[in-house]
Amino acid sequence: MEIRYLNNSDDPMQVSAVYEQSWKHTYKDIIPQSYLDSIPVGKWATSINKPGMNNLILVDDNRIVGTSSFCKSRWEKFSDHGEIVSIYLLPECTGMGYGRKLIEFAENELMKLGFDRMLLWVLEENRNARQFYEYLGYMNSGEVLDDNIGGKALREIMYTKTAVQE
């Protein structure tokens, strides 16, 4: 297992496939099934390398099985925070400690960039992810965003964490 930055030799379709499969598995019964079923192959392939975004991949047995993106907070109110924008794994790779390793790697990279405070957003109904983040020391900040995905009103909750300096 290796975690590293995405590079030009990596296939963006493989990274997109991680997003696609993770969304279809993780958000089942949260986001309307019709929306999940309509996600096209390669949906995220062209948007992975946005300027200012750092992209990690987790490779196991020469296959991309996880991905995470992070950056300086995109929220002016939290400009002193680093932001973990996404963390996704292939469904068959959950529960193996990969998510924890990915998020810890992203946190360490954010600390190298000078951020000791981090934030992330999670769908309120995604109880598994919320428990995972709470286990890793993230706390519900009380900040919320109302969203609409596939015609369903959803709420996102901001979680924050202050890094422990070693």
C-alpha atoms as one frame of an Amber mdcrd trajectory, in Angstrom:
protein
   0.000   0.000   0.000   1.335   3.406  -0.997  -0.093   6.911  -0.635   1.333
   9.529  -2.966   0.463  12.606  -4.951  -1.379  12.079  -8.200   0.981  12.568
 -11.142   0.711  12.870 -14.915   1.342   9.165 -15.445  -1.739   8.213 -13.380
  -4.923   7.450 -15.275  -7.592  10.015 -14.342 -10.265   7.480 -15.357  -9.072
   5.162 -12.566  -9.310   7.989 -10.049 -12.749   8.932 -11.348 -13.825   5.299
 -10.987 -12.986   5.475  -7.272 -15.258   8.521  -6.910 -18.023   6.920  -8.981
 -18.056   3.586  -7.169 -17.717   5.223  -3.765 -20.603   7.619  -4.424 -22.853
   4.803  -5.629 -22.059   2.724  -2.542 -21.721   5.360   0.191 -24.649   7.548
  -0.780 -27.142   4.744  -1.468 -30.298   5.617   0.512 -28.988   9.195   1.030
 -28.892  10.614  -2.509 -31.725   9.611  -4.882 -30.933   6.331  -6.633 -31.891
   7.821  -9.996 -29.113  10.402  -9.587 -26.548   7.772  -8.539 -27.539   5.560
 -11.477 -27.052   8.491 -13.857 -23.427   9.196 -12.862 -21.495   8.746 -16.114
 -18.234   6.835 -16.381 -15.406   9.351 -16.126 -17.515  12.064 -14.473 -14.602
  13.309 -12.330 -11.751  12.560 -14.780 -11.480  16.087 -16.180 -11.977  17.943
 -12.888  -9.445  16.142 -10.702  -6.521  18.521 -11.268  -8.086  21.884 -10.393
  -5.586  24.692  -9.675  -4.883  25.010  -5.950  -6.099  21.494  -5.202  -3.740
  18.775  -3.961  -4.693  15.245  -4.964  -3.550  12.052  -3.309  -4.047   8.482
  -4.398  -3.803   5.288  -2.434  -2.371   2.460  -4.513  -2.612  -1.163  -3.463
  -1.327  -4.017  -5.602  -0.699  -1.579  -8.506  -4.345  -0.419  -8.468  -5.742
   2.963  -7.394  -8.184   2.109  -4.591  -8.513   5.470  -2.813  -8.188   9.188
  -3.318  -8.241  12.364  -1.278  -8.101  16.060  -2.151  -7.085  18.934   0.096
  -6.329  22.641  -0.099  -6.377  25.927   1.775  -9.941  26.418   3.016 -12.293
  27.571   0.281 -14.319  29.459   2.930 -13.261  33.041   3.719 -14.566  32.733
   7.292 -12.147  29.815   7.796  -9.165  31.123   5.848  -6.804  29.952   8.616
  -7.886  26.329   8.082  -6.758  23.673   5.674  -9.609  21.787   4.041  -9.953
  18.111   3.280 -12.244  18.348   0.290 -12.731  14.658  -0.401 -11.789  11.193
   0.685 -13.090   8.198  -1.232 -12.277   4.495  -1.362 -13.458   1.654  -3.539
 -16.285  -0.035  -1.587 -14.346  -3.289  -1.189 -11.493  -1.364   0.443 -13.452
   0.181   3.296 -12.871  -1.060   6.815  -9.209  -1.842   6.107  -7.671   1.271
   7.679  -7.074   2.929   4.303  -9.396   5.850   5.027  -7.561   6.647   8.244
  -4.200   6.456   6.483  -5.408   8.735   3.671  -6.826  11.363   6.001  -3.739
  11.302   8.242  -1.514  11.739   5.182  -3.639  14.705   4.027  -3.544  16.227
   7.530   0.255  15.933   7.628   0.520  17.599   4.228  -1.759  20.430   5.401
   0.466  20.887   8.463   3.499  21.154   6.147   1.605  23.955   4.392   1.244
  25.743   7.743  -2.265  24.704   8.754  -2.812  23.320  12.242  -6.584  23.659
  11.954  -8.540  21.610   9.460 -12.086  21.370   8.242 -14.180  19.075   6.120
 -17.819  18.828   5.107 -19.956  15.705   5.417 -23.558  14.990   4.538 -25.643
  15.035   7.705 -27.249  11.702   6.797 -23.875  10.012   6.263 -23.687   8.621
   9.783 -20.816   6.224   9.049 -18.574   9.027   7.806 -19.559  11.272  10.723
 -18.628   8.526  13.216 -15.347   7.964  11.373 -14.416  11.664  11.506 -15.428
  11.924  15.165 -13.266   8.885  15.936 -10.348  10.729  14.296 -10.886  13.788
  16.517 -13.051  15.965  14.282 -15.852  17.879  15.975 -19.132  19.174  14.607
 -18.562  22.937  14.277 -22.224  23.836  14.063 -21.718  25.292  10.562 -24.089
  23.897   7.931 -24.679  24.192   4.195 -27.973  23.403   2.556 -27.535  21.537
  -0.696 -29.648  19.795  -3.298 -28.400  16.693  -5.058 -30.602  14.873  -7.529
 -33.625  16.888  -6.442 -33.279  16.015  -2.752 -32.629  18.696  -0.149 -29.563
  17.704   1.873 -27.579  19.335   4.628 -23.819  19.278   4.948 -22.152  19.690
   8.327 -18.702  21.168   8.823 -16.339  19.245  11.050 -13.136  20.810  12.377
  -9.999  19.577  14.056  -6.929  21.180  15.563  -3.807  19.175  14.845  -1.762
  17.892  17.727   1.828  19.052  17.269   4.342  16.321  18.047
